[in-house]
Amino acid sequence: MKFFLLSRLILSFALAVGINGAASAQTALLNVSYDPTREFYQDFNAA
């Protein structure tokens, strides 16, 4: 009984880690600078 419970727990953990790893592999981080937007609105608001 304990072996069955332990094996299900390990299987569930492995599936959760695998699914989470696959989802995070598709995520790409982009470094975006907001300086051009800020400079545009400084000039736009001054006009």
Biopython code that builds the backbone (N, CA, C, O; Angstrom):
import numpy as np
from Bio.PDB.StructureBuilder import StructureBuilder

atoms = [
    (1, "MET", "N", (0.821, -1.194, 0.000)),
    (1, "MET", "CA", (0.000, 0.000, 0.000)),
    (1, "MET", "C", (0.867, 1.261, 0.000)),
    (1, "MET", "O", (0.600, 2.203, -0.746)),
    (2, "LYS", "N", (1.913, 1.274, 0.844)),
    (2, "LYS", "CA", (2.789, 2.440, 0.892)),
    (2, "LYS", "C", (3.550, 2.596, -0.421)),
    (2, "LYS", "O", (3.776, 3.711, -0.891)),
    (3, "PHE", "N", (3.942, 1.463, -1.008)),
    (3, "PHE", "CA", (4.665, 1.522, -2.277)),
    (3, "PHE", "C", (3.785, 2.119, -3.370)),
    (3, "PHE", "O", (4.254, 2.927, -4.172)),
    (4, "PHE", "N", (2.521, 1.730, -3.406)),
    (4, "PHE", "CA", (1.582, 2.244, -4.395)),
    (4, "PHE", "C", (1.399, 3.749, -4.224)),
    (4, "PHE", "O", (1.408, 4.489, -5.208)),
    (5, "LEU", "N", (1.236, 4.202, -2.993)),
    (5, "LEU", "CA", (1.069, 5.625, -2.709)),
    (5, "LEU", "C", (2.338, 6.397, -3.065)),
    (5, "LEU", "O", (2.271, 7.474, -3.657)),
    (6, "LEU", "N", (3.476, 5.849, -2.707)),
    (6, "LEU", "CA", (4.749, 6.507, -3.006)),
    (6, "LEU", "C", (4.989, 6.576, -4.509)),
    (6, "LEU", "O", (5.462, 7.596, -5.011)),
    (7, "SER", "N", (4.674, 5.515, -5.226)),
    (7, "SER", "CA", (4.878, 5.527, -6.676)),
    (7, "SER", "C", (3.952, 6.533, -7.351)),
    (7, "SER", "O", (4.361, 7.193, -8.306)),
    (8, "ARG", "N", (2.721, 6.664, -6.879)),
    (8, "ARG", "CA", (1.802, 7.674, -7.434)),
    (8, "ARG", "C", (2.293, 9.084, -7.136)),
    (8, "ARG", "O", (2.191, 9.974, -7.980)),
    (9, "LEU", "N", (2.821, 9.286, -5.947)),
    (9, "LEU", "CA", (3.343, 10.595, -5.566)),
    (9, "LEU", "C", (4.528, 10.974, -6.452)),
    (9, "LEU", "O", (4.611, 12.107, -6.926)),
    (10, "ILE", "N", (5.425, 10.051, -6.673)),
    (10, "ILE", "CA", (6.587, 10.311, -7.522)),
    (10, "ILE", "C", (6.157, 10.553, -8.963)),
    (10, "ILE", "O", (6.687, 11.449, -9.620)),
    (11, "LEU", "N", (5.222, 9.784, -9.457)),
    (11, "LEU", "CA", (4.723, 9.966, -10.815)),
    (11, "LEU", "C", (4.047, 11.326, -10.970)),
    (11, "LEU", "O", (4.258, 12.014, -11.969)),
    (12, "SER", "N", (3.244, 11.712, -9.998)),
    (12, "SER", "CA", (2.573, 13.017, -10.056)),
    (12, "SER", "C", (3.584, 14.152, -10.047)),
    (12, "SER", "O", (3.444, 15.119, -10.796)),
    (13, "PHE", "N", (4.593, 14.038, -9.211)),
    (13, "PHE", "CA", (5.627, 15.065, -9.143)),
    (13, "PHE", "C", (6.386, 15.152, -10.465)),
    (13, "PHE", "O", (6.657, 16.249, -10.954)),
    (14, "ALA", "N", (6.727, 14.010, -11.039)),
    (14, "ALA", "CA", (7.457, 13.999, -12.308)),
    (14, "ALA", "C", (6.625, 14.612, -13.428)),
    (14, "ALA", "O", (7.156, 15.349, -14.258)),
    (15, "LEU", "N", (5.343, 14.318, -13.461)),
    (15, "LEU", "CA", (4.474, 14.910, -14.477)),
    (15, "LEU", "C", (4.348, 16.418, -14.294)),
    (15, "LEU", "O", (4.377, 17.169, -15.269)),
    (16, "ALA", "N", (4.210, 16.859, -13.055)),
    (16, "ALA", "CA", (4.079, 18.296, -12.789)),
    (16, "ALA", "C", (5.346, 19.038, -13.197)),
    (16, "ALA", "O", (5.267, 20.115, -13.790)),
    (17, "VAL", "N", (6.491, 18.485, -12.893)),
    (17, "VAL", "CA", (7.758, 19.119, -13.264)),
    (17, "VAL", "C", (7.928, 19.099, -14.774)),
    (17, "VAL", "O", (8.397, 20.080, -15.352)),
    (18, "GLY", "N", (7.561, 18.020, -15.414)),
    (18, "GLY", "CA", (7.690, 17.924, -16.869)),
    (18, "GLY", "C", (6.789, 18.894, -17.593)),
    (18, "GLY", "O", (7.209, 19.529, -18.560)),
    (19, "ILE", "N", (5.564, 19.016, -17.143)),
    (19, "ILE", "CA", (4.627, 19.948, -17.780)),
    (19, "ILE", "C", (5.075, 21.380, -17.555)),
    (19, "ILE", "O", (5.025, 22.200, -18.471)),
    (20, "ASN", "N", (5.511, 21.685, -16.347)),
    (20, "ASN", "CA", (5.972, 23.034, -16.035)),
    (20, "ASN", "C", (7.237, 23.360, -16.826)),
    (20, "ASN", "O", (7.395, 24.486, -17.297)),
    (21, "GLY", "N", (8.127, 22.403, -16.974)),
    (21, "GLY", "CA", (9.347, 22.627, -17.742)),
    (21, "GLY", "C", (9.056, 22.882, -19.210)),
    (21, "GLY", "O", (9.707, 23.718, -19.837)),
    (22, "ALA", "N", (8.084, 22.172, -19.761)),
    (22, "ALA", "CA", (7.719, 22.368, -21.162)),
    (22, "ALA", "C", (7.086, 23.737, -21.372)),
    (22, "ALA", "O", (7.329, 24.380, -22.394)),
    (23, "ALA", "N", (6.286, 24.187, -20.428)),
    (23, "ALA", "CA", (5.637, 25.496, -20.551)),
    (23, "ALA", "C", (6.652, 26.621, -20.425)),
    (23, "ALA", "O", (6.557, 27.624, -21.131)),
    (24, "SER", "N", (7.613, 26.464, -19.540)),
    (24, "SER", "CA", (8.593, 27.532, -19.361)),
    (24, "SER", "C", (9.590, 27.570, -20.510)),
    (24, "SER", "O", (10.209, 28.607, -20.748)),
    (25, "ALA", "N", (9.758, 26.473, -21.223)),
    (25, "ALA", "CA", (10.675, 26.467, -22.357)),
    (25, "ALA", "C", (10.133, 27.304, -23.509)),
    (25, "ALA", "O", (10.907, 27.765, -24.348)),
    (26, "GLN", "N", (8.823, 27.510, -23.566)),
    (26, "GLN", "CA", (8.221, 28.278, -24.641)),
    (26, "GLN", "C", (8.211, 29.768, -24.347)),
    (26, "GLN", "O", (7.929, 30.566, -25.241)),
    (27, "THR", "N", (8.510, 30.159, -23.122)),
    (27, "THR", "CA", (8.468, 31.557, -22.724)),
    (27, "THR", "C", (9.772, 32.236, -23.113)),
    (27, "THR", "O", (10.856, 31.740, -22.808)),
    (28, "ALA", "N", (9.659, 33.368, -23.784)),
    (28, "ALA", "CA", (10.843, 34.139, -24.152)),
    (28, "ALA", "C", (10.741, 35.510, -23.503)),
    (28, "ALA", "O", (9.707, 36.174, -23.584)),
    (29, "LEU", "N", (11.811, 35.921, -22.866)),
    (29, "LEU", "CA", (11.837, 37.228, -22.232)),
    (29, "LEU", "C", (12.415, 38.236, -23.210)),
    (29, "LEU", "O", (13.409, 37.979, -23.888)),
    (30, "LEU", "N", (11.773, 39.368, -23.260)),
    (30, "LEU", "CA", (12.241, 40.435, -24.135)),
    (30, "LEU", "C", (12.683, 41.616, -23.280)),
    (30, "LEU", "O", (11.983, 42.015, -22.350)),
    (31, "ASN", "N", (13.830, 42.164, -23.594)),
    (31, "ASN", "CA", (14.282, 43.371, -22.924)),
    (31, "ASN", "C", (13.830, 44.551, -23.761)),
    (31, "ASN", "O", (14.260, 44.728, -24.900)),
    (32, "VAL", "N", (12.967, 45.345, -23.183)),
    (32, "VAL", "CA", (12.385, 46.459, -23.915)),
    (32, "VAL", "C", (12.770, 47.745, -23.203)),
    (32, "VAL", "O", (12.647, 47.856, -21.983)),
    (33, "SER", "N", (13.228, 48.693, -23.963)),
    (33, "SER", "CA", (13.581, 49.988, -23.402)),
    (33, "SER", "C", (12.428, 50.956, -23.629)),
    (33, "SER", "O", (11.875, 51.029, -24.726)),
    (34, "TYR", "N", (12.074, 51.688, -22.598)),
    (34, "TYR", "CA", (10.984, 52.651, -22.696)),
    (34, "TYR", "C", (11.505, 54.063, -22.952)),
    (34, "TYR", "O", (10.716, 55.007, -22.994)),
    (35, "ASP", "N", (12.807, 54.223, -23.122)),
    (35, "ASP", "CA", (13.370, 55.552, -23.351)),
    (35, "ASP", "C", (12.827, 56.223, -24.609)),
    (35, "ASP", "O", (12.515, 57.412, -24.547)),
    (36, "PRO", "N", (12.695, 55.543, -25.741)),
    (36, "PRO", "CA", (12.142, 56.227, -26.924)),
    (36, "PRO", "C", (10.728, 56.743, -26.688)),
    (36, "PRO", "O", (10.381, 57.832, -27.146)),
    (37, "THR", "N", (9.919, 55.979, -25.985)),
    (37, "THR", "CA", (8.555, 56.415, -25.703)),
    (37, "THR", "C", (8.565, 57.620, -24.772)),
    (37, "THR", "O", (7.813, 58.573, -24.977)),
    (38, "ARG", "N", (9.403, 57.579, -23.765)),
    (38, "ARG", "CA", (9.476, 58.686, -22.817)),
    (38, "ARG", "C", (9.948, 59.955, -23.516)),
    (38, "ARG", "O", (9.403, 61.035, -23.287)),
    (39, "GLU", "N", (10.960, 59.824, -24.365)),
    (39, "GLU", "CA", (11.464, 60.992, -25.096)),
    (39, "GLU", "C", (10.412, 61.530, -26.064)),
    (39, "GLU", "O", (10.289, 62.744, -26.227)),
    (40, "PHE", "N", (9.659, 60.650, -26.700)),
    (40, "PHE", "CA", (8.610, 61.093, -27.613)),
    (40, "PHE", "C", (7.566, 61.910, -26.865)),
    (40, "PHE", "O", (7.173, 62.983, -27.324)),
    (41, "TYR", "N", (7.114, 61.411, -25.717)),
    (41, "TYR", "CA", (6.064, 62.122, -24.990)),
    (41, "TYR", "C", (6.575, 63.404, -24.342)),
    (41, "TYR", "O", (5.795, 64.334, -24.139)),
    (42, "GLN", "N", (7.859, 63.478, -24.013)),
    (42, "GLN", "CA", (8.402, 64.745, -23.520)),
    (42, "GLN", "C", (8.322, 65.794, -24.614)),
    (42, "GLN", "O", (7.917, 66.928, -24.359)),
    (43, "ASP", "N", (8.705, 65.426, -25.827)),
    (43, "ASP", "CA", (8.629, 66.361, -26.955)),
    (43, "ASP", "C", (7.176, 66.651, -27.325)),
    (43, "ASP", "O", (6.837, 67.790, -27.644)),
    (44, "PHE", "N", (6.329, 65.650, -27.286)),
    (44, "PHE", "CA", (4.921, 65.802, -27.663)),
    (44, "PHE", "C", (4.178, 66.694, -26.670)),
    (44, "PHE", "O", (3.382, 67.542, -27.072)),
    (45, "ASN", "N", (4.434, 66.506, -25.386)),
    (45, "ASN", "CA", (3.755, 67.301, -24.367)),
    (45, "ASN", "C", (4.259, 68.741, -24.340)),
    (45, "ASN", "O", (3.519, 69.649, -23.962)),
    (46, "ALA", "N", (5.500, 68.954, -24.734)),
    (46, "ALA", "CA", (6.042, 70.313, -24.756)),
    (46, "ALA", "C", (5.433, 71.120, -25.895)),
    (46, "ALA", "O", (5.362, 72.346, -25.814)),
    (47, "ALA", "N", (5.001, 70.457, -26.940)),
    (47, "ALA", "CA", (4.458, 71.162, -28.110)),
    (47, "ALA", "C", (3.051, 71.650, -27.902)),
    (47, "ALA", "O", (2.470, 72.259, -28.800)),
]
sb = StructureBuilder()
sb.init_structure("model")
sb.init_model(0)
sb.init_chain("A")
sb.init_seg("    ")
for serial, (resi, resn, name, xyz) in enumerate(atoms, 1):
    if name == "N":
        sb.init_residue(resn, " ", resi, " ")
    sb.init_atom(name, np.array(xyz, "f"), 0.0, 1.0, " ", f" {name:<3s}", serial, name[0])
structure = sb.get_structure()
